[in-house]
Amino acid sequence: MDGAELIERLRREGGFRLLPLLGNTGQVAGVHLTRFLPGGHLDVIQAWDERWAVWARLPDTPDLGSPFAGPVGGTFRSGPLARVVAPLLPIQSGIVSGAE
């Protein structure tokens, strides 16, 4: 399955929203997918191409006093897009085995 098919499945089956991922020049450098989960968590996937992506599940508790620090805690995985999102497919209730 190629990257476009994976992204479409994540959108269609997983409830992810797709946004452009901007590089430091303002040009689109990849994709940014997000979804909010029950229980106060946020899933984020960023992919620069099919060879490099990262997924994180974070508490949905931003610190407005330190917006660049990010929330404490969470789970992440990085590597090729297909490997990073494999545990999210097939999508089942937003739960990723071994993520929590």
MARZATI-433506 format. One record per residue (C-alpha): residue in three letters; x, y, z. Coordinates in steps of 0.05 Angstrom, whole numbers, plus 32768, in hexadecimal, padded with zeros to 4 digits. Each point is the difference from the previous one (the first is absolute). Layout:
residues N
R | Ala | X | Y | Z
...
//
This chain:
residues 100
R | Met | 8000 | 8000 | 8000
R | Asp | 801E | 8043 | 7FED
R | Gly | 8001 | 8040 | 8029
R | Ala | 7FC3 | 801E | 7FDF
R | Glu | 7FD6 | 7FC2 | 800F
R | Leu | 8018 | 7FFE | 8048
R | Ile | 7FEE | 804A | 800A
R | Glu | 7FBC | 7FF5 | 7FE1
R | Arg | 7FF2 | 7FC5 | 802E
R | Leu | 8016 | 8028 | 803D
R | Arg | 7FD0 | 8037 | 7FEB
R | Arg | 7FC6 | 7FD3 | 7FED
R | Glu | 8005 | 7FCA | 8035
R | Gly | 8026 | 8022 | 8038
R | Gly | 7FE1 | 8044 | 8003
R | Phe | 8041 | 8025 | 7FF4
R | Arg | 7FFF | 8047 | 7FE3
R | Leu | 8033 | 800F | 7FCB
R | Leu | 8027 | 8041 | 7FFE
R | Pro | 803F | 8015 | 7FDB
R | Leu | 8041 | 7FFD | 8026
R | Leu | 8029 | 803E | 7FF3
R | Gly | 804B | 8003 | 7FFC
R | Asn | 802A | 803C | 8017
R | Thr | 7FF8 | 8021 | 7FBB
R | Gly | 7FB3 | 8000 | 8004
R | Gln | 7FFB | 7FCB | 7FCA
R | Val | 7FDA | 7FBF | 800C
R | Ala | 8033 | 7FCD | 8018
R | Gly | 7FD1 | 7FC7 | 8011
R | Val | 7FBF | 7FEF | 8022
R | His | 7FE5 | 800A | 8046
R | Leu | 7FC7 | 7FD4 | 8019
R | Thr | 7FDD | 8008 | 8043
R | Arg | 7FC5 | 7FE3 | 8026
R | Phe | 7FE6 | 800B | 8046
R | Leu | 7FF0 | 7FC2 | 8028
R | Pro | 7FCF | 7FF6 | 8039
R | Gly | 8022 | 8005 | 8043
R | Gly | 8029 | 803D | 7FF0
R | His | 8034 | 7FE8 | 7FCF
R | Leu | 8018 | 8019 | 7FBC
R | Asp | 801E | 7FD6 | 7FC8
R | Val | 8030 | 8024 | 7FD2
R | Ile | 8021 | 7FE4 | 7FC1
R | Gln | 8032 | 8028 | 7FD8
R | Ala | 801E | 7FE4 | 7FC0
R | Trp | 8034 | 8020 | 7FD4
R | Asp | 7FFC | 7FC7 | 7FCD
R | Glu | 7FF4 | 7FB5 | 8000
R | Arg | 8045 | 7FF5 | 801E
R | Trp | 7FFB | 802C | 803D
R | Ala | 7FC5 | 800D | 802F
R | Val | 7FF2 | 8007 | 804A
R | Trp | 7FC2 | 7FF0 | 8029
R | Ala | 7FF2 | 8017 | 8047
R | Arg | 7FC7 | 7FF7 | 8031
R | Leu | 8001 | 803A | 8031
R | Pro | 7FD4 | 8018 | 8038
R | Asp | 7FD4 | 8038 | 7FE6
R | Thr | 8017 | 8030 | 8036
R | Pro | 8026 | 803A | 7FE0
R | Asp | 8026 | 802F | 802D
R | Leu | 7FEF | 8045 | 7FE5
R | Gly | 8039 | 801D | 802B
R | Ser | 8033 | 7FD4 | 7FDC
R | Pro | 7FE1 | 7FEF | 7FBC
R | Phe | 8040 | 7FE5 | 7FE2
R | Ala | 800F | 7FD0 | 8039
R | Gly | 7FC6 | 7FD2 | 7FF1
R | Pro | 7FDB | 7FD5 | 8031
R | Val | 8024 | 7FD0 | 802E
R | Gly | 7FF8 | 7FB6 | 7FF1
R | Gly | 7FE9 | 7FDC | 7FC3
R | Thr | 8016 | 7FCA | 7FD0
R | Phe | 8023 | 8007 | 7FBD
R | Arg | 801B | 7FD7 | 7FC6
R | Ser | 802A | 8017 | 7FC4
R | Gly | 8018 | 7FE0 | 7FBF
R | Pro | 7FE2 | 7FF0 | 7FBC
R | Leu | 7FB7 | 8016 | 7FF9
R | Ala | 7FE5 | 7FBA | 7FF6
R | Arg | 8022 | 7FE5 | 803F
R | Val | 7FED | 803D | 802A
R | Val | 7FB6 | 7FFB | 7FF0
R | Ala | 7FFA | 7FB4 | 7FFD
R | Pro | 7FE8 | 7FFA | 8048
R | Leu | 7FCA | 8034 | 7FF0
R | Leu | 7FE4 | 7FD4 | 7FC8
R | Pro | 7FCE | 7FE2 | 8001
R | Ile | 7FE4 | 8037 | 802A
R | Gln | 7FDC | 7FE5 | 803D
R | Ser | 7FE2 | 8030 | 8032
R | Gly | 803E | 802D | 7FFD
R | Ile | 8028 | 7FD0 | 802B
R | Val | 8047 | 7FEE | 7FEC
R | Ser | 801A | 7FC0 | 801E
R | Gly | 803B | 800C | 802E
R | Ala | 7FF7 | 804C | 7FFD
R | Glu | 7FE3 | 8009 | 8045
//
